[in-house]
Amino acid sequence: MEEKDLEELRSDIWNDLPLPANLVIDHTAYDVDIAYRGSYTRAFRKRSYFIEFIEPDMFAGSREIHLNAEYRDPSLIRNKLSLDFFNDIGVLSPKSYHVNLIRNGVPKGIYLLLESVDDLFLKKRNLPIGPIYYAVNNNANFSFTRDGHKKRSRISGYKQKIGNKDDDESLRKLIDVINTTSDLKFSNVIPDYVKIDKYLDWMVGAVCTMNNDGFTHNYSLYQNTHTGLYEIIPWDYDATWGRKVDGGRMACDYVPIQGKEGNYLCFRLLQMPEFRKQYKQKLEKVLDTKFTVHNMENKINKLHQSLRPHILNDPYKKRKIDTFNNEPEFICQFIKDRSHYLKEHLSELD
């Protein structure tokens, strides 16, 4: 970046207006726009970035990417591990991989490059282009209210990435249906709006990985225009696998087996015996086959070992190498403890 642009970027970490830069990836130069991304993470020493490609206007089939600092995750792998886990259990998930970032000749450390959830995300998966919304804050809880207070708007908490005003109205209709349909009719009505089996798959993934924020935040909503049904896509899953958003330990029972209470769609679905039974069956299967140390240990170690040489060159992480070295064992112990807790509480779903 030109020094004047870099100084402007640094001058206001909350400014979302992008600034020009030249980005070199594998010896190919791109003119890009760059801005900080994230909410509270912008105040960290190591910041995350949003990058849009200008000329050439595409990189690896994407016109924009996200570079996540993963600053509070001592392993730097939790986000990718989570998104790969979701993909493994059949949930639409963005692809990701780690990169080294050098800015104006200064190493800035390891970042996680995240695929943007947009029309190109759908195109790569041969899905019809349809409206996409980002859940940008905890108002995205599928309810009319939050913490007992009426929300300003039914679709408060959602930012439209792709779509128009008619799509906003469709989302309002979804929220209306969730909140006003009687118990007698709910199980027959909601499958006309939500792809239930995929939503329950997502619930299983969110409950296993234990992302406390992920139930009312950190996800995208996509409406398939061929079916008219909404699907949910996970996003920003660094505070998982036993770590809080600040990097501290999270007890294995922190999120109950029913998910976070604030998500009203989760709550209503689990009030219906047929959906509760379906969720329990899906969860049991994943606990037996996917969410196991046997299935995850090699993936954890492979990711961890691939990053270790680069950790030593990361100015923000190299002094914490001892903690980094212990993370595979920490994550595997979390899997054991979390799995045991969930199996012990399966009867609550009867």
C-alpha positions in Angstrom: 0.0 0.0 0.0 1.1 3.6 -0.5 2.1 5.0 2.8 -0.7 7.7 2.7 -3.3 4.9 2.1 -1.8 2.8 4.9 -1.9 5.7 7.3 -5.5 6.4 6.3 -6.4 2.7 6.9 -4.8 2.8 10.4 -6.4 6.2 11.3 -9.9 4.7 11.8 -10.2 1.0 12.4 -14.0 1.3 12.2 -14.1 2.8 8.8 -15.4 0.3 6.2 -14.5 2.4 3.1 -11.9 0.4 1.1 -8.5 1.8 0.1 -6.4 0.8 -3.0 -3.5 -1.7 -2.8 -1.4 -4.0 -4.9 -1.6 -7.6 -3.9 0.9 -10.3 -5.2 -0.2 -13.9 -4.9 2.1 -16.6 -6.2 4.0 -14.0 -8.4 0.7 -12.6 -10.0 -0.1 -9.0 -9.2 -3.6 -7.8 -8.6 -5.0 -4.3 -8.1 -7.3 -4.6 -5.1 -9.4 -2.6 -2.6 -8.8 -3.4 1.0 -10.5 -2.6 4.3 -10.5 -3.9 7.9 -13.3 -6.4 8.7 -14.9 -7.8 11.8 -16.5 -6.2 14.9 -14.6 -6.3 18.2 -11.7 -8.0 16.5 -10.7 -4.7 14.9 -9.3 -3.6 18.2 -6.8 -6.5 18.3 -3.1 -5.9 17.3 -3.5 -8.3 14.4 -6.4 -7.3 12.3 -8.5 -9.0 9.7 -9.1 -7.8 6.1 -11.7 -7.7 3.4 -10.2 -7.7 -0.1 -12.0 -7.0 -3.4 -10.2 -7.7 -6.7 -10.2 -4.9 -9.2 -7.8 -5.8 -12.0 -7.8 -8.6 -12.7 -11.2 -8.7 -11.2 -11.1 -12.4 -10.1 -8.8 -14.7 -8.1 -9.4 -18.4 -8.0 -13.0 -17.9 -9.1 -13.7 -15.2 -6.5 -14.1 -11.5 -6.8 -13.6 -11.0 -3.1 -12.0 -12.8 -0.1 -11.7 -12.4 3.6 -8.4 -12.7 5.5 -9.1 -13.7 9.1 -6.3 -13.0 11.7 -7.7 -15.8 14.1 -5.8 -13.7 16.7 -7.5 -15.2 19.8 -7.3 -18.8 18.7 -4.0 -20.2 20.0 -4.2 -23.0 17.4 -5.1 -20.9 14.4 -7.0 -23.9 13.0 -10.4 -23.8 14.8 -12.3 -21.9 12.1 -11.0 -24.0 9.2 -11.5 -27.2 11.3 -15.1 -26.2 11.9 -16.0 -25.2 8.3 -14.4 -28.5 7.0 -16.4 -30.4 9.7 -19.7 -28.8 8.5 -18.9 -29.7 4.9 -18.2 -33.2 6.0 -21.6 -33.6 7.6 -23.4 -32.2 4.5 -23.8 -28.5 5.3 -23.0 -25.7 2.8 -19.8 -24.1 4.0 -17.2 -21.7 2.6 -13.8 -23.1 1.6 -10.7 -21.9 3.5 -7.0 -22.3 3.7 -4.1 -20.6 5.5 -1.8 -18.1 3.9 1.2 -15.9 5.0 0.6 -12.2 4.7 3.4 -9.7 4.1 2.4 -6.0 4.1 4.9 -3.4 2.7 7.8 -5.8 3.2 6.8 -6.6 6.9 5.6 -10.1 7.8 2.1 -9.9 9.4 1.8 -13.6 10.1 -0.6 -16.4 9.3 -4.1 -15.7 8.1 -7.1 -17.8 7.1 -8.3 -17.0 3.7 -12.1 -17.4 3.6 -14.2 -17.8 0.5 -17.0 -15.1 0.3 -20.6 -16.4 0.4 -22.0 -14.7 -2.7 -23.3 -15.6 -6.2 -19.9 -17.1 -7.2 -20.1 -19.3 -4.1 -23.4 -20.7 -5.4 -22.1 -20.9 -9.0 -19.2 -23.1 -7.9 -21.6 -25.5 -6.3 -24.1 -25.5 -9.2 -26.8 -23.9 -7.1 -29.3 -21.4 -8.5 -28.5 -17.8 -7.8 -30.7 -16.6 -5.0 -30.9 -14.1 -2.2 -28.1 -14.3 0.5 -28.2 -12.5 3.8 -25.4 -12.2 6.4 -26.3 -12.4 10.0 -24.3 -9.4 11.2 -25.4 -9.3 14.8 -27.4 -11.1 17.5 -30.7 -9.6 16.2 -30.6 -12.4 13.6 -32.4 -14.8 16.0 -35.5 -15.6 13.9 -37.6 -13.7 16.4 -39.6 -10.5 16.8 -37.7 -9.8 20.0 -34.3 -9.9 21.5 -33.7 -10.2 25.3 -37.4 -9.4 25.9 -37.4 -6.2 23.8 -39.1 -5.8 20.5 -36.6 -5.4 17.6 -36.7 -2.3 15.4 -37.4 -4.5 12.3 -38.3 -8.1 11.7 -35.2 -8.5 9.6 -32.9 -6.5 11.9 -29.6 -8.3 12.2 -29.5 -9.3 8.6 -27.5 -7.6 5.8 -28.5 -8.4 2.3 -25.5 -9.6 0.2 -27.5 -10.6 -2.9 -31.1 -9.7 -3.6 -33.7 -6.9 -3.8 -36.6 -5.5 -1.9 -38.9 -8.4 -2.8 -36.3 -10.7 -1.2 -36.5 -8.6 2.0 -40.2 -9.1 2.0 -39.7 -12.9 1.7 -37.4 -12.9 4.7 -40.0 -10.9 6.7 -42.5 -13.5 5.7 -40.2 -16.3 7.0 -39.8 -14.5 10.4 -43.6 -14.0 10.5 -44.3 -17.7 9.9 -41.8 -18.7 12.6 -43.3 -16.4 15.1 -47.0 -16.6 14.4 -47.8 -20.1 13.2 -49.6 -22.1 15.9 -48.1 -25.3 17.3 -50.8 -27.4 15.6 -49.8 -26.1 12.2 -46.1 -25.4 12.6 -44.7 -28.8 11.6 -46.7 -28.8 8.4 -46.0 -25.1 7.5 -42.3 -24.6 8.2 -41.1 -27.2 5.6 -42.5 -24.9 2.9 -40.0 -22.2 4.0 -36.9 -23.9 5.4 -35.0 -26.9 4.2 -35.4 -28.7 7.5 -33.0 -31.6 7.1 -30.1 -29.2 6.2 -31.1 -26.8 9.0 -30.9 -29.7 11.5 -27.6 -30.8 10.0 -26.3 -27.2 10.7 -27.7 -27.4 14.3 -25.8 -30.7 14.8 -22.6 -29.0 13.6 -23.1 -25.9 15.7 -23.9 -28.0 18.9 -20.9 -30.3 18.4 -18.3 -27.6 17.7 -20.0 -25.5 20.4 -20.0 -22.0 18.8 -22.0 -20.0 21.3 -22.2 -17.0 18.9 -23.2 -19.2 15.9 -26.9 -19.5 16.7 -27.8 -15.8 16.4 -24.8 -14.5 14.5 -22.0 -15.8 12.3 -24.1 -17.4 9.6 -25.6 -16.7 6.2 -29.0 -17.4 4.9 -29.5 -18.5 1.3 -32.9 -18.9 -0.4 -32.8 -21.5 -3.2 -34.9 -20.0 -6.0 -35.8 -23.4 -7.5 -37.3 -24.7 -4.2 -38.0 -21.4 -2.4 -36.4 -22.9 0.7 -33.9 -21.2 3.0 -30.6 -22.9 3.9 -28.1 -21.8 6.6 -24.4 -21.5 6.0 -21.8 -21.2 8.9 -19.3 -18.4 9.2 -16.5 -17.3 11.6 -16.2 -20.4 13.8 -12.9 -19.6 15.6 -14.5 -19.6 19.1 -15.1 -23.3 19.0 -13.6 -26.7 20.0 -13.4 -25.6 23.7 -12.2 -22.0 23.3 -14.1 -18.8 24.0 -14.0 -15.7 21.8 -11.2 -14.4 24.1 -9.2 -17.6 23.7 -10.0 -18.9 27.2 -11.3 -22.4 28.1 -15.0 -23.1 27.6 -16.6 -25.8 29.7 -17.9 -28.7 27.6 -21.5 -28.1 28.7 -21.5 -24.4 27.9 -24.0 -24.8 25.1 -26.8 -27.2 25.8 -27.8 -30.1 23.5 -30.8 -28.1 22.3 -28.5 -25.3 21.1 -28.6 -21.7 22.2 -32.0 -20.6 23.6 -31.9 -17.3 21.8 -32.4 -18.9 18.4 -36.2 -19.0 18.1 -36.3 -21.3 15.0 -34.2 -23.9 16.9 -36.5 -23.6 19.8 -39.7 -24.0 17.8 -38.3 -26.9 15.7 -37.4 -28.9 18.9 -40.9 -28.3 20.3 -42.2 -30.5 17.4 -41.7 -34.3 18.2 -41.0 -35.3 14.6 -38.2 -32.6 14.2 -36.8 -33.4 17.6 -36.6 -37.1 16.7 -34.9 -36.2 13.4 -32.4 -34.0 15.2 -31.6 -36.7 17.7 -31.0 -39.3 15.0 -28.7 -36.9 13.1 -26.8 -36.0 16.2 -26.4 -39.6 17.3 -25.0 -40.6 13.9 -22.5 -37.7 13.9 -21.4 -38.5 17.4 -20.8 -42.1 16.4 -19.0 -41.4 13.1 -17.8 -37.8 12.6 -17.4 -36.1 16.0 -14.9 -38.5 17.3 -11.2 -38.4 18.1 -10.7 -41.3 15.7 -12.1 -39.3 12.8 -10.7 -35.9 13.7 -7.3 -36.5 15.2 -5.4 -36.9 11.9 -7.1 -33.8 10.4 -6.2 -31.8 13.5 -2.6 -32.9 13.5 -2.2 -32.4 9.8 -3.4 -28.9 10.0 -1.4 -28.1 13.1 1.8 -29.5 11.7 1.4 -27.6 8.4 1.3 -24.3 10.3 4.0 -25.0 12.9 7.0 -23.8 10.7 5.1 -20.6 9.9 4.1 -19.9 13.5 7.8 -19.3 14.2 7.7 -16.4 11.7 4.4 -15.0 12.9 5.2 -11.8 14.9 2.0 -12.2 16.9 2.3 -15.9 17.7 5.9 -17.0 17.7 6.3 -16.3 21.5 3.3 -18.5 22.2 4.7 -21.6 20.5 4.4 -23.7 23.7 0.6 -23.1 23.8 0.3 -23.8 20.1 2.1 -27.1 20.6 -0.4 -28.2 23.2 -3.5 -27.4 21.1 -4.1 -30.7 19.3 -4.3 -32.5 22.7 -6.6 -29.7 24.0 -9.0 -30.1 21.0 -9.0 -33.9 21.2 -9.8 -33.7 24.9 -12.7 -31.3 24.1 -14.1 -33.8 21.6 -14.0 -36.5 24.2 -15.6 -34.3 26.8 -18.2 -32.7 24.6 -19.2 -36.1 23.0 -19.6 -37.6 26.5 -21.8 -34.7 27.6 -24.0 -34.8 24.5 -24.5 -38.6 24.7 -25.4 -38.2 28.4 -28.1 -35.7 27.5 -29.6 -37.4 24.4 -32.5 -38.5 26.6 -33.6 -34.8 26.8 -34.6 -35.1 23.1 -37.0 -38.0 23.7 
